[in-house]
Amino acid sequence: MSNGDIFVGETIGTAILILFGAGVCAAVTLRHSKARASGWVVIAFGWGFGVLAGAYTAAPLSGGQLNPAVTIGIAVDTGKWDRVWVYLLGQIVGAMLGAVLAYLVYLAQFQANGRPEADAEDAGGPLPTLGIFATVPEIRNPVANLVTEVIATAALVLPVFAFGLTKGLGESGTTVLIVSLLVVGIGLSLGGPTGYAINPARDLGPRVVHSLLPIPHKGTSDWGYAWIPVVGPLIGGALAGLVYNAAF
């Protein structure tokens, strides 16, 4: 595959991933959304389906990595770093594009955010919007938050590598489906403390877009926390690559 194929595939696939993921967060969060307050289980499955759609779309062009932690883990395992920058660039661009698309889908809801007349039964002021785009920890503890992201990401990347050892999964094309279910499982079991970024592009790209978009009453983009969902997953991905290389 060429560098152009990799860039296009990762851009399109990651954009679809974020469109679904930020979209389900907006659906559950914003007033006048039919899915409002439908809960964490819905969010976890929405992100899982985003992985499913994005990875299947990107697979013929780039292999559908869609995650710098996966890309770094593969490079650590194989020692091949020459195309890492192409994957990372496509993933960041795609994440930003997907965030913009999700914003456009819910444009009317974002514009209504915080209007006293927006919801007669729930007019308590503007709703925070950062959590629609990026992760926000439930308890702000940098060490604990970083450890959570490292462990959760390793729990994603190591099984993804191991799935490749099962020949039938690749031949049948069901590997992506299994990975999507894995993402749902991580969300349900490990996502509570930090919102499970487990993907630096998934957090950084939409956070940049949140800071730039003209969202009424959008609140802070919380750049003081932003390094954790980038550094944690990168460490987790690298550790998974080392473990896989040593053990399998």
N, C-alpha and C positions, 0 to 999 in steps of 0.2 A: 504494500500500500504506500502511496505517496504522502508527502507532508501535507499536500493540499487536501487529500482524502481524509487524513487524520483530523486536520483542523475543522473541516466542514462537518465531519461526522460527530466530533466531540461538541462542536458548537450547537448543532441541531439537537443532538441527544440530550445535552445538559439543559438546553432551553426548555425542552419538553418536560424533563424532570422537575425543573423549578416552576414551570407553569402549573403543573399538577400540585406540587408541594405547597408553594405559596398560595395557590388557588384554594386548596382545602383549608389552609390556615385562615385565609380571608373569609371563606364560607362559614367557618365555625365562629369567627370573632366578630364580624361586622354586623351592625344593625341592618335590618331589612334584607338579610340573606335568609333564604329558605332553610339553610342548614345551621343557622345560628344556634350556638350552645349545644351542639350535638356531641361534643366531647372528644376526649383523647383517642379513643379507639378509632373514630372516624379519621382523625388526623393521621394516625399511624398507617391505616390502610391507604389513605390518599397518597402519602409519600411512597408507600410500597408500589402502588399502581403507577406512580410517576417514574420510578426506577424501571418497572416493566416496560412501559411505553417508550421511554427514552433509550434504554439499552437495546431493545429490539430494533429500534429505528437506526441507531448509530452502528450497530454491529457489522453490517456489510461494508461500511466505509472505514471504521477505526477500531473495531472490536468492542466499542461501547464501554469504555472504562468510566467516564463521566465523573471521576473523583480523583483529585490529586493524591489522596492517601493510597488509593489502589495503584496509581501510576508510579509513585515513589516506591511502594512495596515491591512492585514488579521489577523496577530498576535495581533495588537492593538485592533481590533474589538472583537476577540474571546478570547483573553487572552492565547492562546496556542502558546508557544514559543519553545517547545521541539525539533521540526524538522526544525526550521528556518535555522539553520546552514547548514543543508543538501541542502535545496533549494538554499541558497546563494552560496555555494561551486559549485554546479552544474551549476548555472547561470554564474559565473565568468569563470569557465573552458570552458563552452560552448561558451562564448563570445570570448575568446582567440582563440579557435579552429576555429570558424567561420571567424574571421579576417584573420587567416593564410590561410584558404581555399580561401577567396576572393582574397588575395594577389597572390595565385598560379594561379587562373583563369586569372588574368590580369598581370601575370609575365612579358610578353614581353613588355607590355605598361609601366610598372614600370621601366624596364631596359632601355627603350628608353627615359625616362623622362630627359629632359634637353640637349639632344644631338642636336647640331646645325643642323644636317642633318635630324632630326626626322620629321620636318614639314617645308617645304620650305616657307609656307605662314604664319607660326606662330612659329618662332624660337626665341622667346624672353627670353629664359633661362628656367631653371627648374621650373616646376609647383609645388606649395605647395602640400604636400600629407597628412598632418595631418587630414584635413577635410574629407578625404575618410574614415578614421578610427574612429575619435572622433569629438566632437563638438568644434566649434570655434565661439566666439561671434562676431557679427558685430560691436558692440561698447563695448569696454572693460570697464565695470562698475560693480565691484563685487556685490554691493548691488542690482542694477537693474537686473543683470544677475541671481542672486540667487532668487530674487522675481519671475522672469519669470519662472524659473524651478520649484519653489514651486507651483505656480498657475497652470502651464501646467500639472504637474504631478497629482495634486489633481483633475483637470478636466478629467484626464484619470481614476484614481483609483475609485473615487466616482461613476461615471456611471457604471464602471465594476461591482462594488458591487450591484448597483441598478438593473442591468440587471438580476441578479440572482433571483430577486423577481418576474420576469415574467416567470411563470412556462412553458409556451409554448416554450420559447426560448431554455431552457435547454433540453426539451424533443425532440425538432426537431433538435438539434445540430447546431443551427444557432447562438448561442451566440458568438462563436469565429469569425464568419463572421461580426457580428455587431461591435465587439471590433476592428477588423481590419479596418473597415470603420471609427470608432472613431479615431484611430491613424492617418489615412489619414487626417481627419478633423482637428486634433490638429496640424499636420504639416503645413497644408495650412493656418490656422488662427492664431496659436500661435508660430509657429516655426521660424519666421523671426528674432527675436532678438538673439537667442542663438543656433539655430539649433535643438532645442527640444530633449535633451537627454532623459528626462522623464523616465530614466532607468539607475541606476548607473552601472550595469554590461555592458550595451550597450556601455557606454563611457569608463569605466576604463579598461576592458579587452582588447579591441582593441587599446587603447592608450599604454598599456604595450607592446603589440605586435608591434606597430609602432616603439616604442623605441628600440626594439630588432632586427627587421628585417633588412637585408642588402639592403635597398632601396636606389638607387642612388639619391643624392641630396634631401634627404627626408625632410630636415629642422628640426626644433625643435618639440619636443613632448609636449611642453608647460605645464610642470608640475605645474607651478605657478597658472594656471587656473583650474587644474584637480579636485580640491576639490569641485568646484561649481556644476558640473553635477553629483556628488555623493551625497553631502549633501542636495542640493536643492530637488531632487526627494525623498530622504528618508524622509525629513520633509513633503513634499507634500503627500506622501503615508500615513504617520502616521496621519496627519491632516484629510485625507479622512476617515481613519479608525475610528477616534474619532467622526467625524460628522455623519458617517453612524450608529455607535453604539448609538448615542444620538437621532438621528432623525427618524430612520426607525425601 
